Amino acid sequence: MNSFDWLSHMGIPTIDTFDIVEIKFKGGRKDYYRNVNHLKLTTGDPVVLDVPNGHHIGYVSLQGELVRLQMQKRKIKNDDNILKIYRLANQKDLEKWEEAKNREVPTLYRTKQIIDEIKLEMKLSDVEFQADNSKATFYYSADDRVDFRELIKILASEFKIRVEMRQISLRQEAGRLGGIGVCGRELCCSTWIHEFKSVSTSAARYQNLSLNPTKLSGQCGRLKCCLNYELDTYMSALEDIPNIEKPLLTEAGSAKLQKTDIFRKLMWFSYNNENNWHSIDCERVQEIIEMNEQGKKPFSLEMDDMMDMEDDRNKSNMDLEMLDQKFKSKTKKKKRRKPKPKGPNPNQSTQQGESKTASKGGAPQEKQGSPKGRNSRRNGPGQSPGQNKRRSEAKGNSQNKTIQKPSATDPKSEGKDASNSSQKPKGNRRKNAPRKKNNRNNQNKGPKNNE
């Protein structure tokens, strides 16, 4: 309940300083006292105050010219009815006040038991003892008037004090008890609000809030005070939004208002209570209302005539045609094939063989079906095809001599064939495999030559 003194840093003359000080008590209660002795007070100092039939202790909350403004706001007159400040509280005063405050909680529980025994329809919320331990104030709330004369007699005889019963509203009760609101902060009624204004459900309607009592009510059970904070801003924004009392008439059907965004100035409508909502500006809504008053109907919420829809379709078709032309103009680039050599070039074959052996570290790998590969296998590096052909013929003749079938009468030939077959290596089978055709031809020619 502290107030910020925004005039404290200004050099106000001491002669014109206002001599009335604002004092804060338990539960946020505030009152005004006159500084008769001209004590040097600062905010938060405990002071001993004059009260009827005794004295009490409070804390300084505000002083100076702001106190004059607060008194004018609360309509408190500056007359002799304002009580005075005795002195600054010393240690003995504070210790005595602590003893009195320690009696508050036991007294509260015992008083609730007495109320249940007497069966009074009232709710006791708080008890406040005076600093001189001679008086106690009981705060309660009730829906109707309560006859508590018997209760006062029981409390005075049991606690040996003077009793004062004070009825408070539900908002004041929440302020005295305190708590944390749904916003995560301490309740406004227990921190800075001391004058409660009436809150109605129209404030929630203007702000487009759902009329759910569980969400709109505070801890006191009444509507939240914060509903009035932004009400003026919403009221000024609603001036530019048209008031719709009946559905809008269009050729597509009657459009009913579903939702309004006040600050973005957008309104959502649906045709014949469908699930699809269409958002339009407030200016467009005003145009449709004027057309309906003249007896005209627009084609839809967004367009006035059928021509507008055709123009939109033409524009969309033009975009599609532009995209088609863009992609049709692009042609794929064909890869150029390398021209094949017309005749056999011995230099080319030797260079290719050397490069492949250097890169892979072995024999060159060529396709079996290509003639170039066959030539490269047969022809060694640095040899012409003619020389290779002569060598192959000489090898064929020598092999034909050894492979020829021996005659039954020649025992020497049998020994030679056996020696040749045992000395022939296994790895030469693959190398001599393509030359089997020549061997067969030579075998067929052998008997003729022998004959």
Secondary structure in CASP SS format (residue, H / E / C, confidence):
PFRMAT SS
TARGET T0000
AUTHOR 0000-0000-0000
METHOD secondary structure of the structure
MODEL  1
M C 1.00
N C 1.00
S C 1.00
F C 1.00
D C 1.00
W C 1.00
L C 1.00
S C 1.00
H C 1.00
M C 1.00
G C 1.00
I C 1.00
P C 1.00
T C 1.00
I C 1.00
D C 1.00
T C 1.00
F C 1.00
D C 1.00
I E 1.00
V E 1.00
E E 1.00
I E 1.00
K E 1.00
F C 1.00
K H 1.00
G H 1.00
G H 1.00
R C 1.00
K E 1.00
D E 1.00
Y E 1.00
Y E 1.00
R E 1.00
N C 1.00
V C 1.00
N C 1.00
H C 1.00
L C 1.00
K C 1.00
L C 1.00
T C 1.00
T C 1.00
G C 1.00
D C 1.00
P E 1.00
V E 1.00
V E 1.00
L E 1.00
D E 1.00
V E 1.00
P C 1.00
N C 1.00
G E 1.00
H E 1.00
H E 1.00
I E 1.00
G E 1.00
Y E 1.00
V E 1.00
S E 1.00
L E 1.00
Q E 1.00
G C 1.00
E H 1.00
L H 1.00
V H 1.00
R H 1.00
L H 1.00
Q H 1.00
M H 1.00
Q H 1.00
K H 1.00
R H 1.00
K C 1.00
I C 1.00
K C 1.00
N C 1.00
D C 1.00
D C 1.00
N C 1.00
I C 1.00
L C 1.00
K E 1.00
I E 1.00
Y E 1.00
R E 1.00
L E 1.00
A C 1.00
N C 1.00
Q H 1.00
K H 1.00
D H 1.00
L H 1.00
E H 1.00
K H 1.00
W H 1.00
E H 1.00
E H 1.00
A H 1.00
K H 1.00
N C 1.00
R C 1.00
E H 1.00
V H 1.00
P H 1.00
T H 1.00
L H 1.00
Y H 1.00
R H 1.00
T H 1.00
K H 1.00
Q H 1.00
I H 1.00
I H 1.00
D H 1.00
E H 1.00
I H 1.00
K C 1.00
L C 1.00
E C 1.00
M C 1.00
K E 1.00
L E 1.00
S E 1.00
D E 1.00
V E 1.00
E E 1.00
F E 1.00
Q C 1.00
A C 1.00
D C 1.00
N C 1.00
S C 1.00
K E 1.00
A E 1.00
T E 1.00
F E 1.00
Y E 1.00
Y E 1.00
S E 1.00
A C 1.00
D C 1.00
D C 1.00
R C 1.00
V C 1.00
D C 1.00
F C 1.00
R H 1.00
E H 1.00
L H 1.00
I H 1.00
K H 1.00
I H 1.00
L H 1.00
A H 1.00
S H 1.00
E H 1.00
F H 1.00
K C 1.00
I C 1.00
R E 1.00
V E 1.00
E E 1.00
M E 1.00
R E 1.00
Q E 1.00
I C 1.00
S C 1.00
L H 1.00
R H 1.00
Q H 1.00
E H 1.00
A H 1.00
G H 1.00
R H 1.00
L H 1.00
G C 1.00
G C 1.00
I E 1.00
G C 1.00
V C 1.00
C C 1.00
G C 1.00
R C 1.00
E E 1.00
L C 1.00
C H 1.00
C H 1.00
S H 1.00
T C 1.00
W C 1.00
I C 1.00
H C 1.00
E C 1.00
F C 1.00
K C 1.00
S C 1.00
V C 1.00
S C 1.00
T H 1.00
S H 1.00
A H 1.00
A H 1.00
R H 1.00
Y H 1.00
Q C 1.00
N C 1.00
L C 1.00
S C 1.00
L C 1.00
N C 1.00
P H 1.00
T H 1.00
K H 1.00
L H 1.00
S E 1.00
G C 1.00
Q C 1.00
C C 1.00
G C 1.00
R C 1.00
L E 1.00
K C 1.00
C H 1.00
C H 1.00
L H 1.00
N H 1.00
Y C 1.00
E C 1.00
L H 1.00
D H 1.00
T H 1.00
Y H 1.00
M H 1.00
S H 1.00
A H 1.00
L H 1.00
E H 1.00
D H 1.00
I C 1.00
P C 1.00
N C 1.00
I C 1.00
E C 1.00
K C 1.00
P C 1.00
L E 1.00
L E 1.00
T E 1.00
E C 1.00
A C 1.00
G E 1.00
S E 1.00
A E 1.00
K E 1.00
L E 1.00
Q E 1.00
K E 1.00
T E 1.00
D E 1.00
I C 1.00
F C 1.00
R C 1.00
K C 1.00
L E 1.00
M E 1.00
W E 1.00
F E 1.00
S E 1.00
Y E 1.00
N C 1.00
N C 1.00
E C 1.00
N C 1.00
N C 1.00
W C 1.00
H E 1.00
S E 1.00
I E 1.00
D E 1.00
C H 1.00
E H 1.00
R H 1.00
V H 1.00
Q H 1.00
E H 1.00
I H 1.00
I H 1.00
E H 1.00
M H 1.00
N H 1.00
E H 1.00
Q C 1.00
G C 1.00
K C 1.00
K C 1.00
P C 1.00
F C 1.00
S C 1.00
L C 1.00
E C 1.00
M C 1.00
D C 1.00
D C 1.00
M H 1.00
M H 1.00
D H 1.00
M H 1.00
E H 1.00
D H 1.00
D H 1.00
R H 1.00
N H 1.00
K H 1.00
S H 1.00
N H 1.00
M H 1.00
D H 1.00
L H 1.00
E H 1.00
M H 1.00
L H 1.00
D H 1.00
Q H 1.00
K H 1.00
F H 1.00
K H 1.00
S C 1.00
K C 1.00
T C 1.00
K C 1.00
K C 1.00
K C 1.00
K C 1.00
R C 1.00
R C 1.00
K C 1.00
P C 1.00
K C 1.00
P C 1.00
K C 1.00
G C 1.00
P C 1.00
N C 1.00
P H 1.00
N H 1.00
Q H 1.00
S H 1.00
T H 1.00
Q H 1.00
Q H 1.00
G H 1.00
E H 1.00
S H 1.00
K H 1.00
T H 1.00
A H 1.00
S H 1.00
K H 1.00
G C 1.00
G C 1.00
A C 1.00
P C 1.00
Q C 1.00
E C 1.00
K C 1.00
Q C 1.00
G C 1.00
S C 1.00
P H 1.00
K H 1.00
G H 1.00
R H 1.00
N H 1.00
S H 1.00
R H 1.00
R H 1.00
N C 1.00
G C 1.00
P C 1.00
G C 1.00
Q C 1.00
S C 1.00
P H 1.00
G H 1.00
Q H 1.00
N H 1.00
K H 1.00
R H 1.00
R H 1.00
S H 1.00
E H 1.00
A H 1.00
K H 1.00
G H 1.00
N H 1.00
S H 1.00
Q H 1.00
N H 1.00
K H 1.00
T H 1.00
I H 1.00
Q C 1.00
K C 1.00
P C 1.00
S C 1.00
A C 1.00
T C 1.00
D C 1.00
P H 1.00
K H 1.00
S H 1.00
E H 1.00
G H 1.00
K H 1.00
D H 1.00
A H 1.00
S H 1.00
N H 1.00
S H 1.00
S H 1.00
Q H 1.00
K C 1.00
P C 1.00
K C 1.00
G C 1.00
N H 1.00
R H 1.00
R H 1.00
K H 1.00
N C 1.00
A H 1.00
P H 1.00
R H 1.00
K H 1.00
K H 1.00
N H 1.00
N H 1.00
R H 1.00
N H 1.00
N H 1.00
Q H 1.00
N H 1.00
K H 1.00
G H 1.00
P H 1.00
K H 1.00
N H 1.00
N H 1.00
E C 1.00
END
